[in-house]
Amino acid sequence: MMRDYKFKRTEWTPRRKRRFGLGTFLRILALLAVAGAGYAIFDYFANRPSQASQGANLPSHIIPLQLPPQPN
């Protein structure tokens, strides 16, 4: 087997460890902001009172009925 002496043999250097940079921090912060906004929108629509219970747009001769509490 012939060896090529023209080129120096080099060993592979280990890859540098990735640093936690500013760009990574900003991406995580943006992801948390989007997730928080999504949860706030979900919470708003899940807990808003329905329009039927407010009595809006009901004629005066209709009485809205209340459901009794359910026993646990």
PEHULIN-V827354 format. One record per residue. SS is DSSP state (H for helix, E for strand, C for the rest). PSI is psi in degrees with one decimal (none if undefined). OMEGA is omega in radians with two decimals (999 if undefined). Layout:
# PEHULIN-V827354
[[SS	PSI	OMEGA] [SS	PSI	OMEGA]]
This chain:
# PEHULIN-V827354
[[C	130.5	-3.13] [C	143.1	3.09] [C	146.3	3.12] [C	109.3	-3.09] [C	-1.5	-3.12] [C	-31.4	-3.08] [C	137.4	3.14] [C	135.5	3.10] [C	130.7	3.11] [C	148.0	3.07] [C	150.3	3.11] [C	129.4	3.09] [C	145.0	3.11] [C	146.3	-3.12] [C	141.3	3.11] [C	144.9	3.06] [C	141.7	-3.13] [C	141.0	3.13] [C	149.4	3.11] [C	93.0	-3.03] [C	-177.9	-3.12] [H	-37.9	3.13] [H	-40.6	3.11] [H	-41.6	3.12] [H	-42.7	-3.14] [H	-36.1	3.09] [H	-43.5	3.12] [H	-40.6	3.12] [H	-40.9	3.11] [H	-39.3	3.10] [H	-41.4	3.10] [H	-37.5	3.12] [H	-42.2	3.12] [H	-41.7	3.12] [H	-40.4	3.11] [H	-40.1	3.11] [H	-39.5	3.10] [H	-41.5	3.12] [H	-37.7	3.12] [H	-40.5	3.10] [H	-43.5	3.10] [H	-43.8	-3.13] [H	-37.0	3.13] [H	-46.9	-3.12] [H	-27.3	3.14] [H	-30.4	-3.03] [H	4.4	3.13] [C	143.8	-3.14] [C	145.2	3.13] [C	155.1	-3.10] [H	-22.9	3.14] [H	-34.0	-3.12] [H	-17.9	3.11] [H	-15.9	-3.13] [C	19.0	-3.13] [C	139.6	3.08] [C	30.5	3.07] [C	139.6	3.05] [C	157.7	-3.05] [C	-20.3	-3.11] [C	-0.3	3.11] [C	127.1	3.12] [C	121.9	3.10] [C	133.8	-3.11] [C	145.1	3.08] [C	137.4	3.07] [C	138.7	3.10] [C	154.5	3.11] [C	143.4	-3.12] [C	133.8	3.10] [C	145.7	-3.13] [C	none	999]]
